[in-house]
Amino acid sequence: MNNAGLPPSFVDPASERELLAACIANPSASPLAAEKLSADDFGVPLHGRIFQAVMDVLADGKKLDEFMLDNKLRGERAYDSAGGLHFLIEITGSGFSLARVSAIDGLAESVKTNALRRRICQTLNSAQKRSEDPLQTVGEQITDLRESVTRLEDESETSQRGMIHVAEVTRELGPILTRLSKRPGEMIGFSTGFRSLDRVSSGFPPGGLTVLAARPSMGKTAFMLDVALRVAKEGIPVAIFSLETPRDILQLRMVCRHGRIDLSSLTSGQATDEAWKRLAPAIAEVSQLPIYIDDRPRPKAADLRWRIRAAARRFNARLVIVDYLQLATARGETRNDEVATVSGELQAGAREIGHINAGALLVASQLNRVADGERPRLSQLRDSGAIEQDADAVWFLCEQSGSRPGQLEPFGKELEVAKSRNGPTGTLRFNYIGQCMAFEECA
């Protein structure tokens, strides 16, 4: 890493040398540093090379001392120029107290913080240079900057969530268990809005990725909007990333669902006076709900993940809905690779909002072709088996067994919980009122 032009405070050679001394003096504690740092995190490149040599010796199962490190490093120009073995002995024996060995974690954190500060500065400098490039569009510049910032955030959050003792986890778990004990019936996450579904799924757990899959025109979007309205009515902010449906149509669908208004009569110009009378108050009531909509089409997977995280931070959105997965884009040699990348980014996004505000992600997915009357299977998730692997829960929406095309409403829909890391699987039944696209639990 080139540190030329950076503020001197962004490089702290004394802390880096003290960390190296502590690692060499106490090899068994060195993995604490390796968990947070890489050789590139050191502001002095030679210090980073020595750190890498320390980790290489430990990985080889050899005894760690100055002589073993000297064997590893001898012949490298920077090391030899600094004094070789004499330089190593100076680090480990001159002025660096071994009492600080117990502070390896803190020293590693300090070195990592300086590394992140350097990368922030370099990212900004690079963005400024790109902004002056007339061949690069503003959109491309923004995307590049966003991806750079996302990488910095990933690195920062990774360094802060390393391996810890179970006692520390217990302290994190304590407040959750206290809340559950004081409020009988409350779940570890938040409600889906459907009691029968909550009993099976335990609601939306923090950091959970739930995939809702179905054949086309089976009601995926309608079900997700129903959930969004129910969650928002409880005061929980919801963010919807609609990659297919424009936001005005999405809003109209929610208004009709809320006001029990026949959507097709409105769009075909055949609405009754009663429907028009109910429309205004329904619009006013839905407009007061904490629901936020982003309808930009075909986003890059990394960009979508950034937007999900931004929604959690900016609007405190705890339920984030993506409709639907296969419309996000990513690089890959095959379509399977592309979808696997999108799925992985969404899984990471779910974990991130779980850390930010105990949020969760609900994502629609298409299925590969399913014959009429055939029950969906996990293997039919379209384009990639990674979706099944990444999801914490998979729900299939399908017609109730015995339903007939053209059957008078309400007619039956079934939600099959095919995978659940937080509870049992099973099949739930709903009545579906297609005119206003509303789902109601069967008694």
Sine and cosine of phi, psi and omega as CSV:
sin_phi,cos_phi,sin_psi,cos_psi,sin_omega,cos_omega
0.00,0.00,0.77,-0.64,0.01,-1.00
-1.00,0.06,0.88,-0.47,-0.07,-1.00
-0.98,-0.21,0.19,0.98,-0.02,-1.00
-0.89,0.45,0.70,-0.71,0.05,-1.00
1.00,0.09,-0.04,1.00,0.02,-1.00
-1.00,0.03,0.49,-0.87,0.05,-1.00
-0.84,0.54,0.63,-0.77,-0.01,-1.00
-0.83,0.55,-0.50,0.86,-0.04,-1.00
-0.92,0.40,-0.24,0.97,-0.01,-1.00
-0.99,0.14,-0.14,0.99,0.05,-1.00
-0.80,-0.60,0.84,-0.54,-0.04,-1.00
-0.83,-0.55,1.00,0.09,-0.05,-1.00
-0.85,0.53,-0.57,0.82,-0.05,-1.00
-0.90,0.44,-0.71,0.70,0.02,-1.00
-0.91,0.42,-0.61,0.79,0.00,-1.00
-0.91,0.42,-0.68,0.74,0.00,-1.00
-0.93,0.36,-0.60,0.80,0.03,-1.00
-0.91,0.41,-0.61,0.79,0.06,-1.00
-0.90,0.44,-0.70,0.72,0.03,-1.00
-0.87,0.48,-0.68,0.74,0.02,-1.00
-0.88,0.48,-0.68,0.73,-0.02,-1.00
-0.92,0.40,-0.63,0.78,0.00,-1.00
-0.92,0.40,-0.67,0.74,-0.01,-1.00
-0.93,0.36,-0.60,0.80,-0.02,-1.00
-0.96,0.29,-0.46,0.89,-0.05,-1.00
-0.71,-0.71,0.97,0.23,-0.08,-1.00
-0.84,0.54,-0.55,0.84,-0.05,-1.00
-0.91,0.41,-0.39,0.92,0.00,-1.00
-1.00,-0.09,-0.12,0.99,-0.06,-1.00
-0.87,0.50,-0.56,0.83,0.03,-1.00
-0.84,0.54,-0.40,0.92,0.08,-1.00
-0.86,0.51,-0.64,0.77,0.02,-1.00
-0.96,0.28,-0.65,0.76,-0.03,-1.00
-0.90,0.44,-0.45,0.89,0.00,-1.00
-0.93,0.38,-0.50,0.87,-0.05,-1.00
-0.98,-0.22,-0.40,0.91,-0.20,-0.98
-0.85,-0.53,0.42,-0.91,0.26,-0.97
-0.82,-0.57,0.16,-0.99,-0.02,-1.00
-0.87,0.50,-0.51,0.86,-0.03,-1.00
-0.94,0.33,-0.20,0.98,-0.04,-1.00
-0.99,0.16,-0.19,0.98,-0.03,-1.00
-0.99,0.10,0.73,-0.68,0.00,-1.00
-0.94,0.34,-0.48,0.88,0.09,-1.00
-0.99,-0.14,0.93,-0.37,-0.09,-1.00
-0.80,0.60,-0.61,0.79,0.00,-1.00
-0.90,0.44,-0.60,0.80,0.06,-1.00
-0.88,0.47,-0.64,0.77,0.04,-1.00
-0.90,0.43,-0.62,0.79,0.02,-1.00
-0.92,0.39,-0.62,0.78,0.05,-1.00
-0.91,0.41,-0.66,0.75,0.02,-1.00
-0.87,0.50,-0.69,0.72,0.01,-1.00
-0.89,0.45,-0.63,0.78,0.03,-1.00
-0.90,0.44,-0.63,0.77,0.07,-1.00
-0.85,0.53,-0.75,0.67,-0.03,-1.00
-0.92,0.39,-0.58,0.81,0.03,-1.00
-0.91,0.42,-0.68,0.74,0.02,-1.00
-0.89,0.46,-0.70,0.71,0.01,-1.00
-0.90,0.44,-0.64,0.77,0.00,-1.00
-0.91,0.42,-0.51,0.86,0.03,-1.00
-0.98,0.20,-0.11,0.99,0.01,-1.00
0.97,0.26,0.36,0.93,-0.04,-1.00
-0.99,-0.13,0.30,-0.95,0.03,-1.00
-0.93,0.36,0.74,-0.67,-0.04,-1.00
-1.00,-0.08,0.90,-0.44,0.13,-0.99
-0.44,-0.90,0.05,-1.00,-0.07,-1.00
-0.88,0.48,-0.57,0.82,-0.06,-1.00
-0.95,0.31,-0.63,0.77,0.05,-1.00
-0.91,0.42,-0.65,0.76,0.04,-1.00
-0.91,0.41,-0.61,0.79,0.02,-1.00
-0.88,0.48,-0.65,0.76,0.05,-1.00
-0.88,0.48,-0.60,0.80,0.00,-1.00
-0.94,0.34,-0.62,0.79,-0.19,-0.98
-0.99,-0.14,-0.34,0.94,-0.09,-1.00
-0.86,0.52,0.71,-0.71,-0.01,-1.00
0.97,-0.22,-0.28,0.96,0.07,-1.00
-0.99,0.16,0.74,-0.67,-0.16,-0.99
-0.85,0.53,-0.74,0.67,-0.06,-1.00
-0.90,0.44,-0.62,0.78,-0.01,-1.00
-0.93,0.37,-0.74,0.67,-0.01,-1.00
-0.89,0.45,-0.64,0.77,-0.01,-1.00
-0.91,0.42,-0.51,0.86,-0.01,-1.00
-0.97,0.23,-0.24,0.97,0.02,-1.00
0.84,-0.54,-0.02,1.00,0.07,-1.00
0.87,0.49,-0.76,-0.65,-0.06,-1.00
-0.85,0.53,-0.61,0.79,0.02,-1.00
-0.86,0.51,-0.63,0.77,0.02,-1.00
-0.90,0.43,-0.68,0.73,0.02,-1.00
-0.88,0.48,-0.71,0.70,-0.01,-1.00
-0.90,0.43,-0.57,0.82,0.05,-1.00
-0.90,0.44,-0.64,0.76,0.02,-1.00
-0.90,0.43,-0.74,0.68,-0.12,-0.99
-0.99,0.15,-0.34,0.94,-0.12,-0.99
-0.84,-0.55,-0.06,1.00,-0.10,-1.00
-0.88,-0.48,0.98,-0.21,0.20,-0.98
0.99,0.15,0.05,1.00,0.01,-1.00
-0.91,-0.41,0.95,-0.30,-0.15,-0.99
-0.93,0.36,0.76,-0.65,0.06,-1.00
-0.94,0.34,-0.19,0.98,0.08,-1.00
-0.90,0.44,-0.35,0.94,-0.01,-1.00
-0.99,0.14,0.03,1.00,0.02,-1.00
-0.83,0.55,-0.62,0.78,-0.01,-1.00
-0.92,0.40,-0.20,0.98,-0.04,-1.00
-0.98,-0.21,0.35,0.94,-0.01,-1.00
-0.81,0.58,-0.69,0.73,-0.04,-1.00
-0.88,0.47,-0.70,0.71,0.00,-1.00
-0.92,0.40,-0.64,0.77,0.04,-1.00
-0.91,0.42,-0.66,0.75,0.03,-1.00
-0.89,0.46,-0.64,0.77,0.03,-1.00
-0.89,0.46,-0.65,0.76,0.02,-1.00
-0.90,0.44,-0.70,0.71,0.02,-1.00
-0.89,0.45,-0.65,0.76,0.00,-1.00
-0.91,0.41,-0.67,0.75,0.01,-1.00
-0.86,0.50,-0.70,0.71,0.04,-1.00
-0.89,0.45,-0.61,0.79,0.03,-1.00
-0.89,0.46,-0.68,0.73,0.01,-1.00
-0.91,0.41,-0.63,0.78,0.05,-1.00
-0.88,0.47,-0.65,0.76,0.03,-1.00
-0.90,0.44,-0.67,0.75,-0.03,-1.00
-0.94,0.35,-0.56,0.83,0.08,-1.00
-0.88,0.48,-0.73,0.68,0.00,-1.00
-0.88,0.48,-0.69,0.73,0.00,-1.00
-0.93,0.37,-0.58,0.81,0.05,-1.00
-0.89,0.45,-0.69,0.72,0.01,-1.00
-0.91,0.41,-0.66,0.75,0.03,-1.00
-0.89,0.45,-0.67,0.74,0.01,-1.00
-0.91,0.42,-0.65,0.76,0.01,-1.00
-0.90,0.44,-0.62,0.79,0.02,-1.00
-0.90,0.44,-0.67,0.74,0.02,-1.00
-0.91,0.42,-0.67,0.74,0.00,-1.00
-0.91,0.42,-0.55,0.84,-0.02,-1.00
-0.90,0.43,-0.33,0.94,-0.01,-1.00
-1.00,-0.06,0.02,1.00,-0.02,-1.00
-1.00,0.04,0.94,-0.35,-0.05,-1.00
-0.94,0.34,-0.24,0.97,-0.01,-1.00
-1.00,0.08,-0.18,0.98,-0.01,-1.00
-0.96,-0.27,0.77,-0.64,-0.02,-1.00
-0.95,0.31,0.34,-0.94,0.04,-1.00
-0.87,0.49,-0.64,0.77,0.01,-1.00
-0.88,0.48,-0.67,0.75,0.03,-1.00
-0.91,0.41,-0.62,0.79,0.01,-1.00
-0.91,0.41,-0.68,0.74,0.02,-1.00
-0.90,0.44,-0.68,0.73,0.00,-1.00
-0.89,0.46,-0.69,0.72,0.02,-1.00
-0.88,0.48,-0.70,0.72,0.00,-1.00
-0.90,0.44,-0.67,0.74,0.00,-1.00
-0.89,0.46,-0.67,0.74,0.01,-1.00
-0.91,0.42,-0.61,0.79,0.03,-1.00
-0.91,0.42,-0.68,0.73,0.01,-1.00
-0.91,0.41,-0.63,0.78,0.03,-1.00
-0.88,0.47,-0.66,0.75,0.04,-1.00
-0.88,0.47,-0.64,0.77,0.03,-1.00
-0.90,0.43,-0.67,0.74,0.03,-1.00
-0.89,0.45,-0.68,0.73,0.03,-1.00
-0.85,0.52,-0.71,0.70,-0.04,-1.00
-0.91,0.42,-0.65,0.76,0.01,-1.00
-0.91,0.42,-0.72,0.70,-0.04,-1.00
-0.93,0.36,-0.57,0.82,0.04,-1.00
-0.90,0.45,-0.66,0.75,-0.04,-1.00
-0.93,0.37,-0.43,0.90,-0.04,-1.00
-1.00,0.03,-0.22,0.98,-0.06,-1.00
-0.85,-0.53,0.86,0.51,0.03,-1.00
-0.99,0.11,-0.16,-0.99,0.01,-1.00
-0.95,0.32,0.73,-0.68,0.00,-1.00
-0.74,-0.68,0.28,-0.96,0.02,-1.00
-0.95,0.32,0.47,-0.88,-0.03,-1.00
-0.87,0.50,-0.44,0.90,0.02,-1.00
-0.89,0.45,-0.58,0.82,0.04,-1.00
-0.93,0.37,-0.63,0.77,0.04,-1.00
-0.89,0.45,-0.63,0.78,0.02,-1.00
-0.87,0.50,-0.63,0.77,0.02,-1.00
-0.91,0.42,-0.57,0.82,0.07,-1.00
-0.94,0.33,-0.57,0.82,-0.05,-1.00
-0.97,0.25,-0.44,0.90,-0.08,-1.00
-0.77,0.63,-0.82,0.58,-0.02,-1.00
-0.86,0.51,-0.56,0.83,0.02,-1.00
-0.91,0.41,-0.71,0.70,0.00,-1.00
-0.92,0.40,-0.59,0.81,0.04,-1.00
-0.88,0.47,-0.70,0.71,0.01,-1.00
-0.89,0.46,-0.68,0.73,-0.01,-1.00
-0.91,0.41,-0.60,0.80,-0.03,-1.00
-0.95,0.32,-0.51,0.86,-0.04,-1.00
-1.00,0.09,-0.27,0.96,-0.04,-1.00
-0.80,-0.61,0.99,0.12,-0.01,-1.00
-0.81,0.58,0.70,-0.71,0.01,-1.00
1.00,-0.05,-0.23,0.97,0.01,-1.00
-0.98,0.20,0.53,-0.85,-0.04,-1.00
-0.98,-0.19,0.21,-0.98,0.02,-1.00
-0.94,0.35,-0.47,0.89,0.07,-1.00
-0.97,-0.25,-0.58,-0.81,0.07,-1.00
-0.82,-0.58,0.36,-0.93,-0.18,-0.98
-0.93,0.36,0.55,-0.84,0.13,-0.99
-0.98,0.21,-0.23,0.97,-0.09,-1.00
0.99,-0.11,-0.17,0.99,0.04,-1.00
-0.88,-0.48,0.88,-0.48,-0.08,-1.00
-0.89,0.45,-0.66,0.75,-0.02,-1.00
-0.90,0.43,-0.62,0.79,0.02,-1.00
-0.94,0.33,-0.60,0.80,0.05,-1.00
-0.87,0.50,-0.63,0.78,-0.03,-1.00
-0.90,0.45,-0.55,0.84,-0.01,-1.00
-1.00,0.08,-0.67,0.74,-0.16,-0.99
-0.99,-0.12,-0.21,0.98,-0.16,-0.99
0.88,0.48,0.51,0.86,0.02,-1.00
0.96,0.29,-0.44,-0.90,0.06,-1.00
-0.99,-0.16,0.97,-0.25,-0.02,-1.00
-0.96,0.28,0.48,-0.88,0.01,-1.00
-0.83,0.55,0.77,-0.64,0.03,-1.00
0.97,0.23,0.15,0.99,-0.06,-1.00
-0.99,0.13,0.59,-0.81,0.11,-0.99
-0.93,-0.36,0.93,-0.37,0.02,-1.00
-0.95,-0.32,0.78,-0.63,0.01,-1.00
-0.95,-0.30,0.81,-0.59,0.08,-1.00
-0.96,-0.28,0.90,-0.43,-0.09,-1.00
-0.86,-0.52,0.53,-0.85,0.02,-1.00
-0.20,-0.98,0.23,-0.97,0.15,-0.99
-0.93,0.37,0.30,-0.95,0.06,-1.00
-0.85,0.53,0.56,-0.83,0.07,-1.00
0.89,0.46,0.43,0.90,0.01,-1.00
-1.00,-0.09,-0.20,0.98,0.07,-1.00
0.94,-0.35,0.36,0.93,-0.01,-1.00
-0.86,0.52,-0.79,0.61,-0.04,-1.00
-0.90,0.44,-0.67,0.75,0.01,-1.00
-0.87,0.50,-0.68,0.73,-0.01,-1.00
-0.91,0.40,-0.67,0.75,-0.01,-1.00
-0.91,0.41,-0.63,0.78,0.05,-1.00
-0.92,0.40,-0.59,0.80,0.06,-1.00
-0.88,0.48,-0.71,0.70,0.04,-1.00
-0.88,0.47,-0.69,0.73,-0.01,-1.00
-0.85,0.52,-0.71,0.71,0.00,-1.00
-0.90,0.44,-0.70,0.71,-0.02,-1.00
-0.89,0.46,-0.68,0.73,0.00,-1.00
-0.92,0.39,-0.70,0.71,-0.03,-1.00
-0.90,0.43,-0.55,0.83,0.02,-1.00
-0.91,0.41,-0.32,0.95,0.08,-1.00
-1.00,0.01,0.13,0.99,0.05,-1.00
1.00,0.06,0.15,0.99,0.00,-1.00
-1.00,-0.06,0.86,-0.50,-0.01,-1.00
-0.89,0.46,0.62,-0.78,-0.03,-1.00
-0.80,-0.60,0.71,-0.70,0.11,-0.99
-0.91,-0.42,0.76,-0.65,-0.01,-1.00
-0.89,-0.45,0.84,-0.54,0.11,-0.99
-0.97,-0.22,0.98,-0.17,-0.06,-1.00
-0.99,-0.11,0.98,-0.19,-0.08,-1.00
-1.00,0.07,-0.09,1.00,-0.06,-1.00
-0.83,-0.55,-0.68,0.73,-0.12,-0.99
-0.99,-0.17,0.77,-0.63,0.05,-1.00
-0.87,0.50,0.48,-0.88,-0.12,-0.99
-0.90,0.43,-0.52,0.85,0.00,-1.00
-0.93,0.37,-0.63,0.78,0.05,-1.00
-0.93,0.37,-0.63,0.78,0.03,-1.00
-0.88,0.48,-0.69,0.73,0.02,-1.00
-0.89,0.45,-0.68,0.74,0.01,-1.00
-0.88,0.47,-0.63,0.78,0.02,-1.00
-0.91,0.42,-0.65,0.76,0.04,-1.00
-0.92,0.40,-0.63,0.78,0.02,-1.00
-0.89,0.46,-0.70,0.71,0.01,-1.00
-0.92,0.40,-0.62,0.79,0.07,-1.00
-0.89,0.46,-0.71,0.71,-0.04,-1.00
-0.92,0.38,-0.67,0.75,-0.07,-1.00
-1.00,-0.03,0.03,1.00,-0.04,-1.00
0.81,0.59,0.79,0.61,-0.04,-1.00
-0.93,-0.36,0.65,-0.76,0.01,-1.00
-0.94,0.34,0.94,-0.34,-0.06,-1.00
-0.90,0.44,-0.69,0.72,-0.06,-1.00
-0.90,0.44,-0.52,0.85,0.03,-1.00
-0.93,0.37,-0.56,0.83,0.05,-1.00
-0.93,0.36,-0.74,0.67,-0.09,-1.00
-0.96,0.29,-0.35,0.94,0.01,-1.00
-0.99,-0.14,0.03,1.00,0.02,-1.00
0.97,0.24,0.37,0.93,-0.05,-1.00
-0.89,-0.46,0.36,0.93,-0.03,-1.00
-0.93,0.37,0.60,-0.80,0.03,-1.00
-0.98,0.18,0.22,-0.97,0.07,-1.00
-0.86,0.50,-0.59,0.80,0.00,-1.00
-0.89,0.45,-0.64,0.77,0.02,-1.00
-0.90,0.44,-0.70,0.72,0.02,-1.00
-0.90,0.44,-0.58,0.81,-0.01,-1.00
-0.91,0.40,-0.58,0.82,-0.03,-1.00
-0.99,0.11,-0.26,0.97,-0.09,-1.00
-0.92,0.38,-0.74,0.68,-0.08,-1.00
-0.86,0.50,-0.77,0.64,0.03,-1.00
-0.90,0.44,-0.53,0.85,0.03,-1.00
-0.91,0.41,-0.67,0.74,0.05,-1.00
-0.88,0.48,-0.71,0.71,-0.03,-1.00
-0.88,0.47,-0.67,0.74,-0.04,-1.00
-0.95,0.33,-0.68,0.73,0.02,-1.00
-0.91,0.41,-0.58,0.82,-0.02,-1.00
-0.91,0.42,-0.33,0.94,0.01,-1.00
-1.00,0.05,-0.14,0.99,-0.06,-1.00
-0.99,0.16,0.50,-0.87,0.01,-1.00
-0.98,0.17,0.93,0.36,0.00,-1.00
-0.87,-0.49,0.74,-0.68,-0.03,-1.00
-0.82,-0.58,0.67,-0.74,-0.12,-0.99
-0.83,-0.56,0.72,-0.70,0.11,-0.99
-0.82,-0.57,0.90,-0.44,-0.06,-1.00
-0.92,-0.39,0.39,0.92,0.05,-1.00
-0.92,0.40,0.78,-0.62,-0.12,-0.99
-0.99,0.13,0.42,-0.91,0.17,-0.99
0.70,0.71,0.85,0.53,0.03,-1.00
-0.96,0.27,0.42,-0.91,0.19,-0.98
-0.92,0.38,0.53,-0.85,-0.07,-1.00
-0.86,0.52,-0.71,0.71,-0.01,-1.00
-0.91,0.42,-0.59,0.81,0.02,-1.00
-0.92,0.38,-0.67,0.75,0.02,-1.00
-0.89,0.46,-0.67,0.74,0.05,-1.00
-0.87,0.50,-0.65,0.76,0.03,-1.00
-0.89,0.45,-0.67,0.74,0.00,-1.00
-0.91,0.42,-0.61,0.79,0.03,-1.00
-0.88,0.47,-0.72,0.69,0.01,-1.00
-0.90,0.44,-0.65,0.76,0.01,-1.00
-0.90,0.44,-0.62,0.79,0.02,-1.00
-0.89,0.45,-0.63,0.78,0.02,-1.00
-0.91,0.41,-0.63,0.78,-0.05,-1.00
-0.99,0.17,-0.67,0.74,-0.11,-0.99
-0.98,0.19,-0.67,0.75,-0.08,-1.00
-0.93,-0.36,0.03,1.00,-0.08,-1.00
0.84,0.54,0.53,0.85,0.01,-1.00
-0.90,0.43,0.87,-0.50,0.00,-1.00
-0.99,-0.14,-0.45,0.89,0.15,-0.99
-0.93,-0.36,0.86,-0.52,0.05,-1.00
-0.91,-0.42,0.79,-0.61,-0.04,-1.00
-0.92,-0.39,0.73,-0.69,0.07,-1.00
-0.85,-0.53,0.83,-0.55,-0.06,-1.00
-0.75,-0.66,0.99,-0.10,0.11,0.99
-0.66,-0.75,0.18,-0.98,-0.21,-0.98
-0.85,0.53,-0.70,0.72,-0.13,-0.99
-0.94,0.33,-0.13,0.99,0.02,-1.00
-1.00,-0.01,-0.12,0.99,0.15,-0.99
-0.99,0.15,0.43,-0.90,-0.09,-1.00
-0.89,-0.45,0.41,-0.91,0.04,-1.00
-0.33,-0.95,0.33,-0.94,0.05,-1.00
-0.99,0.16,0.57,-0.82,0.04,-1.00
0.01,-1.00,0.47,-0.88,-0.01,-1.00
-0.95,0.32,-0.49,0.87,0.02,-1.00
-0.77,-0.64,0.25,-0.97,0.06,-1.00
-0.88,0.47,-0.58,0.81,0.05,-1.00
-0.87,0.50,-0.68,0.73,0.02,-1.00
-0.90,0.44,-0.66,0.75,-0.02,-1.00
-0.88,0.48,-0.76,0.65,-0.03,-1.00
-0.92,0.40,-0.59,0.81,0.05,-1.00
-0.88,0.48,-0.63,0.78,0.04,-1.00
-0.91,0.42,-0.70,0.72,0.04,-1.00
-0.87,0.50,-0.72,0.69,-0.01,-1.00
-0.87,0.49,-0.67,0.74,0.01,-1.00
-0.90,0.43,-0.63,0.78,0.03,-1.00
-0.92,0.40,-0.62,0.78,0.02,-1.00
-0.93,0.38,-0.63,0.78,0.06,-1.00
-0.88,0.48,-0.69,0.72,0.03,-1.00
-0.90,0.44,-0.65,0.76,0.04,-1.00
-0.88,0.47,-0.64,0.77,0.04,-1.00
-0.89,0.46,-0.70,0.71,0.02,-1.00
-0.88,0.47,-0.63,0.78,-0.04,-1.00
-0.91,0.41,-0.71,0.71,0.00,-1.00
-0.95,0.30,-0.38,0.93,0.14,-0.99
-0.89,0.45,-0.63,0.78,0.04,-1.00
-0.96,0.28,-0.58,0.82,-0.08,-1.00
-0.94,0.33,-0.78,0.63,-0.10,-1.00
-0.52,-0.85,0.45,0.89,-0.02,-1.00
0.87,0.49,0.55,0.83,-0.01,-1.00
-0.99,0.11,0.10,-0.99,-0.01,-1.00
-0.57,-0.82,0.30,-0.95,-0.10,-1.00
-0.86,-0.51,0.76,-0.64,0.09,-1.00
-0.89,-0.46,0.87,-0.49,-0.15,-0.99
-0.82,-0.57,0.76,-0.65,0.10,-1.00
-0.99,0.12,0.54,-0.84,0.03,-1.00
-0.62,-0.78,0.57,-0.82,0.12,-0.99
-0.99,0.16,0.33,-0.94,0.11,-0.99
-0.94,-0.34,0.48,-0.88,0.23,-0.97
-0.89,0.45,0.26,-0.96,-0.16,-0.99
-0.80,0.59,0.81,-0.59,0.04,-1.00
-0.88,-0.47,0.78,-0.62,-0.02,-1.00
-0.93,0.36,0.47,-0.88,0.05,-1.00
-0.83,0.56,0.75,-0.66,0.02,-1.00
1.00,0.08,-0.20,0.98,0.01,-1.00
-0.99,0.12,0.68,-0.74,0.02,-1.00
-0.98,0.18,0.70,-0.71,0.01,-1.00
-0.90,0.44,0.47,-0.89,0.05,-1.00
-0.77,-0.64,0.38,-0.92,-0.01,-1.00
-0.85,0.52,-0.55,0.84,-0.02,-1.00
-0.93,0.37,-0.20,0.98,-0.05,-1.00
-1.00,-0.10,0.07,1.00,0.10,-0.99
-0.87,0.50,0.80,-0.60,-0.27,-0.96
-0.94,0.35,0.74,-0.67,0.22,-0.98
0.98,0.20,-0.28,0.96,-0.05,-1.00
-0.27,-0.96,0.73,-0.69,0.13,-0.99
-0.96,0.29,-0.19,0.98,0.01,-1.00
-0.90,0.43,-0.46,0.89,-0.01,-1.00
-0.88,0.47,-0.75,0.66,0.03,-1.00
-0.87,0.50,-0.65,0.76,-0.05,-1.00
-0.93,0.36,-0.66,0.75,-0.09,-1.00
-0.98,0.22,-0.49,0.87,-0.11,-0.99
-0.95,0.30,0.62,-0.79,0.14,-0.99
-0.99,0.15,-0.48,0.88,0.05,-1.00
-0.56,-0.83,0.58,-0.81,0.09,-1.00
-0.80,-0.60,0.82,-0.57,0.03,-1.00
-0.91,-0.42,0.70,-0.71,0.09,-1.00
-0.94,-0.33,0.76,-0.65,0.06,-1.00
-0.97,-0.26,0.81,-0.58,-0.04,-1.00
-0.50,-0.87,0.17,-0.99,0.03,-1.00
-0.96,0.29,0.57,-0.82,0.01,-1.00
-0.91,0.41,0.62,-0.79,0.02,-1.00
-0.82,0.58,0.77,-0.63,0.01,-1.00
1.00,-0.08,-0.14,0.99,0.03,-1.00
-0.93,0.38,0.54,-0.84,-0.03,-1.00
-0.88,-0.48,0.65,-0.76,0.08,-1.00
-0.84,0.55,0.69,-0.72,0.00,-1.00
0.99,0.12,0.07,1.00,0.00,-1.00
-0.89,0.45,0.63,-0.77,0.00,-1.00
-0.89,0.45,0.58,-0.81,0.00,-1.00
-0.98,0.19,0.37,-0.93,-0.12,0.99
-0.96,0.27,0.52,-0.85,0.05,-1.00
-0.84,-0.55,0.22,-0.97,-0.19,-0.98
-0.99,0.11,0.66,-0.75,0.19,-0.98
-0.84,-0.55,0.51,-0.86,0.06,-1.00
-0.87,-0.50,0.67,-0.74,0.10,-0.99
-0.92,-0.39,0.93,-0.36,0.00,-1.00
-0.99,-0.11,0.88,-0.48,0.10,-1.00
-0.99,0.10,0.99,-0.14,-0.12,-0.99
-1.00,0.04,-0.39,0.92,0.04,-1.00
-0.56,-0.83,0.67,-0.75,0.05,-1.00
-0.41,-0.91,0.87,-0.49,0.05,-1.00
-0.99,0.14,-0.20,0.98,-0.10,-1.00
-0.89,-0.45,0.20,0.98,-0.02,-1.00
0.00,-1.00,-0.18,-0.98,-0.03,-1.00
-0.98,0.18,0.19,-0.98,0.16,-0.99
-0.99,-0.14,0.18,-0.98,-0.01,-1.00
0.30,-0.95,0.04,-1.00,-0.04,-1.00
-0.87,-0.50,0.77,-0.64,0.01,-1.00
-0.92,-0.39,0.52,-0.86,-0.03,-1.00
-0.91,-0.41,0.63,-0.78,0.00,-1.00
-0.72,-0.70,0.47,-0.88,0.23,-0.97
-1.00,-0.05,0.70,-0.72,-0.02,-1.00
-0.89,-0.46,0.84,-0.54,0.05,-1.00
-0.98,-0.20,0.99,-0.14,-0.15,-0.99
-0.91,0.41,-0.47,0.88,-0.04,-1.00
-0.86,0.51,-0.67,0.75,0.02,-1.00
-0.92,-0.40,0.13,0.99,0.06,-1.00
0.83,0.56,0.78,0.63,-0.01,-1.00
-0.93,-0.36,0.60,-0.80,0.07,-1.00
-0.94,-0.35,0.71,-0.71,0.05,-1.00
-0.76,-0.64,0.65,-0.76,0.01,-1.00
-0.93,0.37,0.63,-0.78,0.10,-1.00
-0.96,0.28,0.61,-0.79,-0.03,-1.00
-0.92,0.40,0.00,0.00,0.00,0.00
